[in-house]
């Protein structure tokens, strides 16, 4: 399934679950008509708050054909839209959504290793890509780098560690600005690095991090996070003369750099 073959539709979904993933992130499970909920791994939907307000969220689950999709939503109490959305989700049985959107999708025709770099709830987009890759191309190498401020922000740490423990082709690199409060799960393909993601990435490219040396020229690279985070990582990659042809991010569409 390619993103270009899917037409964006507006539809009503049932809210079937809302759960806290950590104190600041909650997961939402939606269900709609299976044919209308189809999406490519890496795409996003827009959720209607009112007649003039649509809020985008990456779809955190690969297409399963059952009309069920997951979202990971960061809760910012001080932001009006966030508070309104949380309130809406707590009382609404149905939501209006538009989907699918976005061209930053998994290229299932490629056999290149995947280098996935996410910050915060940018993990949700990578989750869909990892799930789809493991299902369609179970031997394709995947290196997942997930950056957060502190340990508790790794809200799906158990899942990321499980991928690395169960699949010999998957490595999980957790990056936090502050020290871990306890060790990550054991596994030879599970590592932690302390620092800012672009600086950690640069050290890995220099081969200065044990077990984390990168050869991204061979990879398809996907980035998901704030424009500042994505472009800081792009700067690191460009200094290493890495081809931009195989680098993908939604940020390029909604926050392009001025030429």
C-alpha positions in Angstrom: 0.0 0.0 0.0 1.5 3.3 -1.0 0.5 6.7 0.5 -0.3 8.0 -3.0 -3.1 5.4 -3.5 -5.0 6.5 -0.3 -7.5 9.3 -0.4 -7.9 11.5 2.6 -11.4 11.1 4.1 -13.4 12.7 6.9 -15.2 10.2 9.1 -16.5 9.5 12.6 -14.6 7.1 14.8 -15.5 5.4 18.1 -13.2 6.1 21.0 -12.7 2.6 22.5 -9.8 3.4 25.0 -8.0 6.3 26.6 -5.1 5.3 28.9 -2.2 7.1 30.6 1.1 6.0 29.2 3.0 8.2 31.7 2.0 11.3 33.6 2.3 13.5 30.4 1.3 11.2 27.6 -1.9 9.3 27.0 -2.8 6.7 24.5 -6.0 6.8 22.5 -7.5 3.9 20.6 -10.0 4.7 17.8 -12.1 2.4 15.7 -13.8 3.1 12.4 -14.7 1.4 9.1 -11.7 -0.7 8.2 -11.7 0.5 4.5 -11.9 4.2 5.7 -9.1 3.8 8.3 -6.5 2.5 5.9 -3.1 4.3 6.1 0.5 3.8 5.3 3.1 3.4 8.1 4.3 6.8 9.0 1.2 8.8 8.1 -0.9 11.0 10.4 -4.5 11.9 11.0 -6.2 15.2 12.0 -8.6 15.3 14.8 -11.5 17.8 14.9 -11.7 20.0 18.0 -14.3 22.4 16.6 -15.4 23.6 13.2 -12.2 25.6 12.7 -9.6 23.5 14.6 -8.0 20.3 13.4 -5.1 18.9 15.3 -2.6 16.5 13.7 -1.3 13.3 15.3 0.9 10.6 14.0 -0.8 7.2 13.7 1.0 5.0 16.2 0.0 1.7 14.8 0.7 -0.1 11.5 -2.3 -1.0 9.3 -4.0 -4.2 10.6 -7.1 -4.2 8.4 -9.4 -4.1 11.5 -10.2 -0.4 11.5 -8.4 0.2 14.8 -5.6 2.8 15.2 -3.6 4.1 18.1 -2.5 7.7 18.9 0.0 8.9 21.5 -0.9 12.4 22.7 1.3 14.7 24.8 -0.7 16.5 27.4 0.4 20.1 28.0 -2.0 21.5 30.6 -1.0 25.1 29.9 -1.9 24.8 26.2 -5.5 25.4 25.4 -5.9 22.9 22.6 -4.3 20.2 24.7 -6.6 20.8 27.7 -9.7 20.9 25.4 -8.6 17.7 23.7 -8.1 15.8 26.9 -11.5 17.0 28.1 -13.1 16.0 24.8 -11.6 12.5 24.9 -12.8 11.9 28.4 -16.4 12.5 27.6 -16.8 11.8 23.9 -17.7 8.4 22.5 -17.1 9.6 19.0 -14.6 11.8 17.3 -14.4 13.3 13.8 -11.1 12.7 12.0 -9.5 13.2 8.7 -7.0 10.7 7.4 -4.6 9.7 6.1 -2.1 12.5 5.5 1.7 12.7 5.2 4.3 11.5 2.8 6.9 10.5 5.3 6.1 6.8 5.0 8.0 3.5 5.1 9.4 2.6 1.7 8.6 -1.1 1.7 10.3 -1.5 -1.7 13.6 -0.5 -0.1 15.9 -3.1 1.5 18.2 -0.6 3.1 18.6 -0.6 6.9 16.3 1.7 8.8 17.7 4.5 11.0 14.8 5.9 13.0 15.4 9.0 15.1 12.6 10.2 17.3 12.1 12.6 20.2 9.2 12.5 22.6 5.9 11.4 21.1 7.7 11.4 17.7 8.1 7.7 18.8 4.5 7.1 17.7 5.4 7.5 14.0 8.4 5.2 14.4 6.3 2.6 16.2 4.0 2.3 13.1 7.1 2.1 10.9 8.8 -0.6 13.1 5.6 -2.7 13.3 5.1 -2.6 9.5 8.8 -3.3 8.8 8.9 -6.3 11.2 5.7 -7.7 9.6 6.7 -7.2 5.9 10.5 -7.3 6.0 11.3 -9.3 9.2 15.1 -9.4 8.4 15.5 -5.6 7.6 17.9 -4.0 10.0 16.4 -1.4 12.3 18.2 1.0 14.5 15.8 3.0 16.7 17.1 6.1 18.5 14.5 7.6 21.0 15.4 10.9 22.7 13.7 12.4 25.8 14.5 14.8 28.6 14.4 12.2 31.4 13.8 8.5 32.0 10.1 8.6 32.8 9.5 10.2 29.4 10.4 6.9 27.7 6.7 6.0 28.0 7.0 2.9 25.7 10.4 1.7 27.0 9.2 -1.8 27.6 8.0 -2.2 24.0 11.2 -0.8 22.4 13.3 -3.1 24.6 11.1 -6.0 23.7 11.7 -5.4 20.0 15.5 -5.4 20.5 15.3 -8.5 22.7 13.1 -10.5 20.3 14.5 -9.5 16.9 18.2 -9.9 16.1 17.9 -7.2 13.5 16.6 -4.5 15.9 18.7 -2.2 18.1 17.3 0.3 20.6 19.3 3.4 21.6 17.6 5.4 24.4 18.9 9.0 24.7 18.0 11.1 27.8 19.4 14.5 28.9 19.4 13.4 32.5 20.7 10.1 34.0 18.5 7.0 34.1 16.6 6.4 37.3 17.2 2.7 36.9 18.9 0.5 34.2 17.2 -0.3 31.0 16.2 -3.9 30.3 19.1 -6.3 29.6 20.0 -7.0 26.0 23.0 -6.7 23.8 21.1 -4.5 21.4 19.8 -2.1 24.1 21.9 0.9 25.0 21.5 4.2 26.8 23.3 7.5 26.0 23.1 10.7 28.0 23.0 14.0 26.3 21.2 15.9 23.5 20.2 13.8 20.6 22.1 15.7 17.9 25.3 15.6 20.0 24.9 11.9 20.8 24.2 11.2 17.1 27.4 13.1 16.2 29.4 11.0 18.7 27.9 7.8 17.3 28.9 8.9 13.7 32.4 9.5 14.9 32.4 6.0 16.4 33.0 7.3 19.9 30.0 5.5 21.4 30.6 1.9 22.3 28.3 -0.4 20.2 26.7 2.6 18.5 28.9 3.3 15.5 26.7 4.3 12.6 27.0 3.9 8.8 23.9 6.0 7.8 25.0 6.4 4.2 23.6 2.8 3.8 20.3 3.6 5.5 16.9 5.0 5.0 16.7 7.7 7.7 13.4 8.8 9.3 13.2 11.7 11.8 10.3 12.7 14.0 10.2 15.4 16.5 10.2 19.2 16.8 11.6 21.2 13.8 14.5 22.3 16.0 15.4 18.7 16.9 15.0 17.4 13.4 17.1 20.1 11.8 19.8 19.8 14.4 20.1 16.2 13.5 20.0 17.0 9.8 23.0 19.4 10.3 24.9 16.5 11.9 24.1 14.2 9.0 25.0 16.9 6.4 28.4 17.5 8.0 29.0 13.8 7.3 28.0 14.2 3.6 25.0 11.9 4.0 22.7 12.0 1.0 19.5 13.8 1.6 17.6 11.6 -0.9 17.1 8.9 1.7 16.2 11.2 4.6 12.5 11.6 5.4 10.6 13.8 7.9 7.2 15.4 8.1 9.0 18.5 9.3 10.2 19.1 5.7 6.6 19.7 4.7 5.2 21.7 7.5 8.3 23.6 8.7 10.6 23.9 5.7 13.9 25.7 6.1 14.1 29.0 4.2 16.4 28.7 1.2 
